[in-house]
C-alpha cells in the first residue's frame, strides 16, 4: 500500500482521476472534489466513478499554508497507516494509499469515507460515558499489548525501534516553539488559559516536565501508541466497535495514552469518580493479553502523564481546533492537574 515514488498533489484541484488511478492502482474514470475540510491536515472528499472503489473517498494530506511546517507530523501518520496498522490490532478506516513525496512536504493517505460508512463521530463538547471509555480502553489494551516491551530487557523494542519516541525526536522540536515566553503568554491569556488555575501557567515547570517525561519513560514499559486519542479523532461503528483516526504514533508509555484518553474524554465531575477504576479496567484487559503491570506504579504514571495532555491543549492552535474545543480540553486536564498535584508528582 505505501508508495513514495508518485508525485503528490499539493492543491485540492490536483486530485484528479489520473492521479487517483495511479495512487490506488484502480481504474478511475472520473473524480470530482465535493468537499474540503480544513484543519491540522486537510481532508478532501472526492466523488469517483470506478469499478473497484467506493463512490466517495477521503484524500488526507497537507494542502494549506501551514502544511510545510507539519511535514514530519504528516509523514508520521503515513507510517501509521502503511507500517503499523496492518500489523497491530487497531480498528481504523480502510486505506488504499499512504505515501510521502520526498520532493515536497506532502504526505497523503487515501481512505474510506466514514460519513458514507455511517459511523458516529465523537466530539470534545460531548463527554463520553463510562461504558464507552471502557470499550475504548479494551481496544487500546489489545493494541498496546501487541508491541509491549520492557526497555531494560528488550532495548530494541521488538522491532519497533524505527517509530519516533514521544519525548525526543521531532515531536520535541515541535513542542519547543510553543515554550517561548511570548507564545506561552499568549495562550495563558487566552480563554483556555483563563479557564484554569494561574498556578498552571508556569512555563518553566512545563519545560522541566517534558524533559522529565523522557527520563521517566526510558525506564518504564513501552509500546507503540496511537498518540492522539482525544474525542475528535475517534468514532464508533454501527455495532458499537470503537474506531481510531488521525494517529500520531510513537513509542511511549502506555499510561501516557491512557491518561490522555480518560482525562480528555470524561466530564470533569465524572472523571474524578471513575478514573482509578477505569485504569484498573485497563490493567485487567492487559492481563487478558498476557501483560501484567504493578497497579500502584501504573496509578503514579497515569497521574504524572496528565501534564502532557494539559500541555497539548493549552498550546493547540485555533487553526487546528476551535477555541471552544481547546478550552474544554484544557479545563479537563487543568482540573486533573490540581486534583492529583501533578506538578509535585512530576517535579
Protein Blocks (a to p, Z undefined) as FASTA:
>chain_A
ZZckbccdfbfklmcfklmmmmnopacfbdcdfbdcddfbdcdddddddfkbcfbdcddd
dfbfklmmmmmmmmmmmmmmmmmmmmpccdddddfbdcddfkbmbdcdddddfklnopac
ddfklccdfklmmmmmmmmmmmmmmmgccfklmmnonopampccfkgcjllmmmmmmmpf
klmmmmmmmmklmmpcfklmpmklmmmmmmmmmmmmmmmccdddehiacfklgccdfkop
acdehiacddddfklmmmmmmmmmpcfklmmmmmmmmmmmmmmmmmmnopacdfklmmmm
mmmmmmmmmmmmmmpcfklpcfklmmmmmmmmmmmmmmnommlmnZZ
